[in-house]
Amino acid sequence: MPVPGNGGAKRIRGRPPLGGRVIVVETGGMTVERVQRMAVAGRTLATGLLGGAAAGAASAVLVIVVAVLTGGEGAEGVGDWVERILLLIPASVQVGLIGALIGLAAGLVVAVPAAAVMALAAPLLAARPTRARAVCAAVVLAAAVALEAAVLAATGGGVTDSPWTDVMIVSPALAAAGVLGWRRGPALVDGPAGRGEGGRPVMGTGEGGHGAIEAGEGPGGPDPVTKAGYVLEFEDLFEGDRLNEGRWMPYYLPQWNGRAASAARYEVGGGRLDLLIEEDQPPWYPEREGGLRVSSLQTGVFAGPLGSTVGQHGRGSGMAVREEQRAVRLYTPQYGLIELRARAIDDPRSMVALWMIGYEDEPERSAEICVCEIFGRDVGPDTVRVGMGLHPFGDPAITDDFTVETLPIDAREFHVYAAEWTPERVSFLVDGRHVRTVRQSPRYPMQLMLNIYEFPEAPERDTPPAPEHPYPKRFTVDYVRGYRPTARAGSHVRSDLPAAGAEGAKAEEVVAEGAGDV
């Protein structure tokens, strides 16, 4: 985010100056989308091979069972039945191995067209498990049926002399194809999303889940997609026609220039929040930031007395508190999952973001987790560059780790941006798909900052910028949610707050020394 008091010119590693270029992290010569499609195709092929081998072995063993138990003369007494059953053991092993080899080849034939279809459909199926299951099951089953039909046609209408035996042979394979496709669908389309900083591979779960489990995070941990292992503790759906001030303070770092100068312009209605930049809106802090305009909501504030240099997000700026603020902690989580569903704006002078900053009740508690940062200049019809990562500011335990990732989405439509924050790492997701992980973590409460900025001039870029949007410029938000791990007791939200959407207690009346933290 813009650092107060730097005039928009201070360069932080991994983040461009306000008037400079974005340096895009490359993906090893391939786009994220291409890497993802290749990964989907590879996983589908592997699944087809394994499934074919299993189905072939099952079919072969079933044929042997039927042949042994029904062939020859009728059994006379228990001894004959025992003898026949004992014959099944070596026969099943031998024939099962042969069936597995045949099934392996058949699985490859089935998996090749299935892999092509799943790779092409991957962007439409990611983070949509039911749709992925249905499409994958249908594709794999259709390919299996086509293979069986080709085999029957090549053998003159049947593999054996009995149509019932033929049905028994193909049934396990078809059933296995459908079940395997249904169960594996979400796993095939979720996983590696590309490469992170420096071209390093961004790995998925490998377990068929949400793609956000990293090394050291085994199965059974909290899932940021299904929300298993999480409890919803903060939610604003922006219902009604008023901002819930029990959830948000409608000011941007008010200690540095007062609440009147930092008040947000916004509209609430129809289940949406629109943060606005309006034509007559004055700059936030013209003496320090020039013509920078911002509309922002935040879930807490902490600052020193009048004239003090103590205050959130002001370290090293040389600014002093112009207006005293009473300590407010509406929502200050420590670990959990933060989600935003919103649509960005492609205005070349604008930037929208959701970020978290340390509450800074102690000077070192000042790092930033940037959930998403989207400059309008980087928004296209098919791709967008999304900034995400950590900045240390005054935290000596954090090193700067921020990248700009190119993603194959239209950010002018609604998408879900999330950060999963644990004591060891912060993982970043878009639409339920893992993008990158930073293996360090702030270990103190942080507050949310949701905002739209307008810069005095359009930043420099290689291609001609898109036309500017007419006023008001809008950052439209569908919802903001915060979850805590079920293993972590207590809540980070004030327990006396009304339900989201209702009129809340005025933020200026909330004095929460240590309240809401666990």
Secondary structure, 3 states (H helix, E strand, C coil): CCCCCCCCCCCECCECCCCCCCCCCCCCCCCHHHHHHHHHHHHHHHHHHHHHHHHHHHHHHHHHHHHHHHCCCCCCCHHHHHHHHHHHHHHHHHHHHHHHHHHHHHHHHHHHHHHHHHHHHHHHHCCCHHHHHHHHHHHHHHHHHHHHHHHHHHCCCCCCCCHHHHHHHHHHHHHHHHHHHHHHHHHHHCCCCEECHHHCEECCCCCCCCCCCCCCCCCCCCCCCCCCCEEEEEEECCCCCCCCCCCCECECCCCCCCHHHHECEEEEECCEEEEEECCCCCCCCHHHHCCCEEEEEECEECECCCCCCCECCCCCCCCCCCCCCCCEECECCCCEEEEEEEECCCCCCEEEEEEEEECCCCCCCCCEEEEEEEEHHHECCCCEEEEEEEECCCCCCCCCEEEEEEECCCCCCCEEEEEEECCCCEEEEECCEEEEEECCCCCCCEEEEEEEEECCCCCCCCCCCCCCCCCCEEEEEEEEEEEEECCCCCCCECCCCCCCCCCCCCHHHCCCCCCCCC
